[in-house]
Amino acid sequence: MTGAKKAAKPVTKRAAKRAAKPAAKRAAKPRAPARRSEAAISRRLKQIEVKRGAILAAALEVFSRYGLHGASLDQVAERADVSKSNLLYYFSDKEELYVAVLRDILTIWLAPLSDFGAERDPREAIGEYIEHKLAISRDHPAASRLFCLEMLQGAPLLRNELGMALRDMVERKSEVMREWAASGRLADVEPRHFLFMVWATTQHYADFAVQVEALTGRTLADPDFFAETVRNVKAAVLDGVLPRRG
């Protein structure tokens, strides 16, 4: 039929249903950001802790061998098996990493001293402290060498730490030793000089490990030699500071 309009296409049920929905509802709803489970967060934190620990351990080895100025972040990253950019995610520069390593060393060294208490028997407390310090020299020789190197250079990056955490701990434990002396359980020795002597003696086995091995043919890694060292250092120190018997 000339001029007649084309017949409209039949409307499907699906199209009719869609047309009936308000435009706002037809619009795609934005997805809410997925919430990370507590387990996922915990795993992530653990990964960060492990990675940071690996970087600090690698840095300790590199710094103890080459010092702050001789070491490079590339050397640390290679030893830690991470990229340099990944390392810089945890530590902004070499100096920050170096100070973090030294702080870790102080934490390790201060821990045994915290067991000193006036209520304890001096022989037992001092004996345990000597053994713990020798164990640290055995298990963390690189830490002892790095700390020694920092001291020889005048502690430019650790001086504040020495004047705070270490000094505070030494002052508190010196009071304990003075109480022992006042009660007749310890000789009247100046506590700080006593601690200097213990540190020098116990750390000698780490800082001068090559000399110790050259003269004895053994190291603290040998269980028998470690036990022999503990026994002899205890005897030499305790005989000097404990009251004479009889």
C-alpha positions, 0 to 999 in steps of 0.5 A: 500500500503506497505511503503506508507506514512500516509496521513497528517491530514487536516489543519483547518481554525483556525490552519491556521490562528493562524500559519499565525500570527507572533510568537510575536503577538501570545505571551500573552501581559502582562496586564497593572496594573489597575489604581485606580480611584480618588474615590477609592483613596479618600475612602482609604485616608478616611479609613486611617484618620478614623483608625488613629483617632480611634487609637489616641482617644483610646491612649488618654484614655489609656495614661490619665489613666495609663501614658506613662510608665504604658500604653501598645500598646496592651491596645490601640489596644484593645480599638481602636479595631485594631490589634497591627500590624495594630496600628504599621502601623500608629505609629512605637512605643509607644513614637511616639503615645504618642507624637502624642496625646500630639500634638493633645491636643496642637492643640485643646487648641491653636485654641481658643487663635488664635481668640485674635485680637487687633481690637476686644473688650477685653470683648468679646474676653476674654469672648469667650476664657473663654467659649471655654476653659471651653467647652474643659474641658467639651468635652476633660477631658482626654486630660486635665488630660494627659497634666497635667500629662505630665507637672508634669513629667517635660514634657520630650517629649513635651518640644520642642513643648512648646518652639515653637508652644505654646510659639510663640502663647502666645507671639503674643497674649501677644502683643495684650493684651499690645495693649489693655492696651495701649489704655486703654481698659484693665488693665495693667496686665502681659499677661502671668500671666493672661493666666496662671490664665485662664488656671488654672481656666478653666482646674480645671473643668477637672483635678479636676472634681471629686472634683467639683462633690463632692462639687456641685453634678454636672459636666460640662456635665450638661448644666445649670451647664456649663452655671453657670460656664461660667457666674461666671468665666467670671465675676471673670476674667473680673472684674479683668482685665477690666477698672472700669466703672464710 
